[in-house]
């Protein structure tokens, strides 16, 4: 057989005959949006030598990371008075990490984790979304997460007004009420895995309505995403995990002061101190 006699057979999308049931072959999307650490870009050392404000901020941060211990109160530094060049340099050094937070309560604010775990930037906003206060924080979790909310209320287990299509939500609310009452004297976290329960869309919407939405909304982006939302019931949080394709894979309600997934670990904070010294050493050898 000669080469020209070999039949050409098309391959790829549209090359195969349709299935008898009319269904087409579909492919699972490849994972995307994976976050990874990238060393922050810092300009030439000679061009930052005069930026005393940025140097002072990094001196404070270095000391705060050295001194911070587990369960300590957040360490805060007000960077609102920095000049534009110093602020830009601080932004370049710290970069943006995986976790972002919005607070919509009596005040409005947003927090962004830096590339250093446990190091946060918190911005208080006015009605026009302009930054009024710029804070640098060292903490397991940003101070906004523990800020008191004047709209908190107990779990609503009133059987009146429950829609007929809601079948399984009331036992969950009763379980939450029990553990919330116990949590004041026994702060042992309790997790209800809603993914494993026979809940309809109406059940989930009813739970959302009864618990209400609190001021804290957190998004953690890694290999997949995790959304953490406070409710209007003290110490009750929605925690939802999504895979890299945006599909909800785990939906939980947690009775806890702060969900553990949001907290920077002690070893991560120690590592942040080491990494910060590596970043700033070539530029400010006098930072101590």
C-alpha positions as CSV (number, residue, x, y, z in Angstrom):
1,X,0.0,0.0,0.0
2,X,1.3,3.4,-0.9
3,X,1.0,6.4,1.4
4,X,-1.5,8.1,-0.8
5,X,-3.8,5.0,-0.5
6,X,-4.1,5.4,3.3
7,X,-7.6,6.8,4.0
8,X,-7.8,10.0,6.0
9,X,-10.1,9.7,9.0
10,X,-11.2,13.0,10.7
11,X,-10.9,13.2,14.5
12,X,-11.9,15.7,17.1
13,X,-15.1,17.5,17.9
14,X,-17.9,16.8,15.3
15,X,-16.0,14.0,13.6
16,X,-17.9,11.1,15.3
17,X,-21.5,10.0,14.5
18,X,-24.2,11.2,16.9
19,X,-25.2,8.8,19.7
20,X,-28.5,7.0,19.3
21,X,-29.9,8.7,22.4
22,X,-29.1,12.1,21.1
23,X,-26.5,12.8,23.8
24,X,-23.1,14.3,22.9
25,X,-19.9,13.5,24.5
26,X,-18.8,16.2,27.0
27,X,-15.5,16.7,28.7
28,X,-14.9,17.8,32.3
29,X,-13.3,21.3,32.4
30,X,-9.7,21.4,33.6
31,X,-9.0,23.0,37.0
32,X,-8.3,26.8,36.9
33,X,-7.7,29.8,39.1
34,X,-5.1,28.0,41.2
35,X,-3.4,30.5,43.6
36,X,0.3,30.2,44.2
37,X,2.9,32.2,46.1
38,X,4.8,34.8,44.1
39,X,7.6,36.8,45.7
40,X,6.5,40.5,45.8
41,X,8.3,42.8,43.4
42,X,10.3,45.5,45.0
43,X,12.1,48.3,43.1
44,X,15.8,49.0,43.1
45,X,17.2,49.6,46.6
46,X,18.6,53.1,45.8
47,X,15.1,54.3,44.8
48,X,13.5,53.4,48.1
49,X,16.3,54.6,50.5
50,X,14.5,57.9,51.1
51,X,11.1,56.4,51.9
52,X,11.2,56.7,55.7
53,X,7.5,56.0,56.1
54,X,7.7,52.6,54.4
55,X,10.8,51.7,56.3
56,X,9.1,52.6,59.6
57,X,6.1,50.5,58.7
58,X,8.3,47.5,57.9
59,X,10.3,48.0,61.2
60,X,7.0,47.9,63.1
61,X,5.8,44.8,61.1
62,X,9.0,42.9,61.8
63,X,8.8,43.6,65.5
64,X,5.1,42.7,65.6
65,X,5.7,39.4,63.9
66,X,8.5,38.6,66.4
67,X,6.3,39.4,69.4
68,X,2.9,38.1,68.4
69,X,1.8,34.9,70.1
70,X,-1.1,32.5,69.6
71,X,-4.5,34.0,70.8
72,X,-3.0,37.5,71.3
73,X,-5.1,40.5,70.4
74,X,-4.4,41.8,66.9
75,X,-1.5,44.2,66.6
76,X,-2.5,47.3,64.6
77,X,-0.6,50.1,62.9
78,X,-2.3,53.0,61.2
79,X,-0.7,53.7,57.8
80,X,-3.1,56.5,56.9
81,X,-0.5,59.1,57.2
82,X,2.0,57.5,54.8
83,X,3.0,59.5,51.7
84,X,2.0,58.1,48.3
85,X,5.4,56.6,47.5
86,X,5.8,54.9,50.8
87,X,2.3,53.5,50.6
88,X,3.0,52.1,47.1
89,X,6.2,50.4,48.3
90,X,4.3,48.9,51.3
91,X,1.7,47.6,48.8
92,X,4.5,46.1,46.6
93,X,6.2,44.4,49.5
94,X,3.1,42.9,51.1
95,X,1.3,42.0,47.8
96,X,-2.1,40.2,47.9
97,X,-2.7,36.8,49.4
98,X,-5.6,34.3,49.1
99,X,-8.1,35.7,51.6
100,X,-10.3,38.8,51.2
101,X,-13.0,40.0,53.6
102,X,-15.8,42.6,53.5
103,X,-17.5,44.0,56.6
104,X,-21.0,45.6,56.1
105,X,-22.3,46.6,59.5
106,X,-22.4,49.8,61.5
107,X,-19.2,50.6,59.6
108,X,-18.0,49.5,56.2
109,X,-14.6,48.0,55.6
110,X,-12.6,45.5,53.6
111,X,-9.6,43.4,54.6
112,X,-7.0,41.8,52.3
113,X,-4.5,39.2,53.4
114,X,-1.0,39.9,52.2
115,X,1.3,37.2,50.8
116,X,2.5,36.8,54.4
117,X,0.1,34.6,56.3
118,X,-1.3,36.5,59.3
119,X,-0.4,39.9,57.9
120,X,-3.5,41.9,56.8
121,X,-4.4,45.3,55.3
122,X,-7.8,46.7,56.6
123,X,-9.4,49.7,54.9
124,X,-12.3,51.6,56.5
125,X,-14.5,53.1,53.8
126,X,-16.9,56.0,53.6
127,X,-20.2,56.1,51.7
128,X,-18.4,56.6,48.4
129,X,-16.0,53.7,49.0
130,X,-13.1,56.0,49.6
131,X,-10.5,54.8,52.1
132,X,-10.6,56.8,55.3
133,X,-8.4,54.6,57.5
134,X,-5.6,52.2,56.3
135,X,-4.5,49.7,58.9
136,X,-1.7,47.1,58.9
137,X,-2.5,44.1,61.1
138,X,-0.7,41.1,62.6
139,X,-3.3,38.6,63.8
140,X,-4.7,35.1,63.4
141,X,-7.8,36.7,62.0
142,X,-8.5,40.4,61.2
143,X,-10.0,42.4,64.1
144,X,-13.2,43.0,62.1
145,X,-14.2,39.3,62.4
146,X,-14.7,39.7,66.2
147,X,-16.3,43.1,66.0
148,X,-19.6,43.1,67.9
149,X,-22.7,43.2,65.8
150,X,-25.8,45.1,67.1
151,X,-28.2,43.0,64.9
152,X,-27.5,39.6,66.5
153,X,-30.5,37.5,67.7
154,X,-31.1,34.0,69.0
155,X,-31.9,31.1,66.7
156,X,-35.5,31.3,65.5
157,X,-37.2,27.9,66.1
158,X,-40.8,29.2,65.9
159,X,-42.8,26.6,64.0
160,X,-45.3,29.2,62.8
161,X,-44.8,30.4,59.2
162,X,-42.8,27.3,58.0
163,X,-43.6,26.8,54.3
164,X,-45.1,23.4,53.4
165,X,-42.1,22.5,51.1
166,X,-39.7,23.0,54.0
167,X,-39.3,19.5,55.5
168,X,-35.9,19.1,57.3
169,X,-34.8,22.6,58.4
170,X,-36.5,22.8,61.8
171,X,-34.4,19.9,63.4
172,X,-31.2,21.7,62.2
173,X,-32.4,25.0,63.8
174,X,-33.2,23.1,67.1
175,X,-29.7,21.6,67.0
176,X,-28.1,25.0,66.5
177,X,-30.2,26.5,69.3
178,X,-29.0,23.7,71.7
179,X,-25.3,24.1,70.8
180,X,-25.4,27.9,70.9
181,X,-26.8,27.8,74.4
182,X,-24.1,25.4,75.4
183,X,-21.3,27.3,73.7
184,X,-21.1,30.1,76.3
185,X,-20.0,27.6,79.0
186,X,-18.5,24.9,76.8
187,X,-16.7,26.5,73.8
188,X,-16.3,23.3,71.9
189,X,-16.9,23.8,68.1
190,X,-19.8,22.0,66.5
191,X,-20.2,21.4,62.8
192,X,-23.4,20.4,60.9
193,X,-22.6,19.0,57.5
194,X,-25.5,20.0,55.4
195,X,-24.0,18.2,52.3
196,X,-24.9,14.8,53.9
197,X,-28.4,15.8,54.8
198,X,-31.5,15.4,52.6
199,X,-32.1,19.2,52.2
200,X,-34.1,20.7,49.4
201,X,-33.3,24.1,47.9
202,X,-36.3,25.4,49.9
203,X,-34.8,24.0,53.1
204,X,-31.5,25.8,52.5
205,X,-33.3,29.1,51.7
206,X,-35.3,28.8,54.8
207,X,-32.2,28.2,57.0
208,X,-30.7,31.3,55.4
209,X,-33.8,33.3,56.1
210,X,-34.0,32.2,59.8
211,X,-30.3,32.7,60.5
212,X,-30.0,36.0,58.6
213,X,-26.8,37.4,57.2
214,X,-24.2,38.9,59.4
215,X,-21.7,41.6,58.5
216,X,-18.7,39.4,57.7
217,X,-18.2,37.8,54.2
218,X,-14.9,36.1,53.5
219,X,-13.6,34.5,50.4
220,X,-10.5,32.3,50.5
221,X,-9.0,31.4,47.1
222,X,-6.7,28.5,46.8
223,X,-7.0,25.3,44.8
224,X,-10.7,25.8,44.9
225,X,-12.5,28.4,47.0
226,X,-14.0,28.7,50.5
227,X,-16.7,31.2,51.4
228,X,-17.2,32.0,55.1
229,X,-20.3,34.1,56.0
230,X,-21.4,35.2,59.5
231,X,-25.0,35.0,60.4
232,X,-27.1,37.2,62.7
233,X,-26.9,34.5,65.4
234,X,-23.8,34.8,67.6
235,X,-21.1,32.2,66.8
236,X,-23.0,30.6,63.9
237,X,-21.2,30.6,60.5
238,X,-21.9,29.3,57.0
239,X,-18.8,27.7,55.6
240,X,-18.9,26.5,52.0
241,X,-16.2,24.8,50.0
242,X,-16.0,24.8,46.2
243,X,-13.7,22.8,43.9
244,X,-11.5,24.4,41.3
245,X,-14.5,24.3,38.8
246,X,-16.8,26.3,41.2
247,X,-18.9,23.3,42.2
248,X,-20.1,23.3,45.8
249,X,-18.6,20.2,47.4
250,X,-19.1,20.9,51.2
251,X,-21.7,23.0,52.9
252,X,-21.6,23.4,56.6
253,X,-22.9,25.4,59.5
254,X,-20.4,25.9,62.3
255,X,-21.0,26.9,65.9
256,X,-17.6,28.5,66.8
257,X,-16.1,31.8,67.7
258,X,-14.2,31.9,64.4
259,X,-14.0,29.1,61.8
260,X,-10.6,27.4,61.9
261,X,-10.2,27.7,58.1
262,X,-9.9,31.5,58.5
263,X,-7.2,31.4,61.2
264,X,-3.5,31.8,60.3
265,X,-1.6,29.0,62.1
266,X,1.2,29.8,64.6
267,X,3.8,28.2,62.3
268,X,2.6,30.3,59.4
269,X,3.0,33.5,61.4
270,X,6.6,32.4,62.3
271,X,7.3,31.7,58.7
272,X,5.9,35.1,57.7
273,X,8.4,36.7,60.0
274,X,11.3,34.8,58.3
275,X,10.0,35.6,54.8
276,X,9.6,39.3,55.7
277,X,13.2,39.6,56.8
278,X,14.3,37.9,53.5
279,X,12.3,40.4,51.5
280,X,13.4,43.6,53.2
281,X,17.0,42.7,54.0
282,X,18.5,43.9,50.6
283,X,16.8,47.3,50.9
284,X,17.0,48.3,54.5
285,X,19.8,46.6,56.3
286,X,19.3,49.0,59.2
287,X,15.7,47.7,59.9
288,X,15.9,46.1,63.3
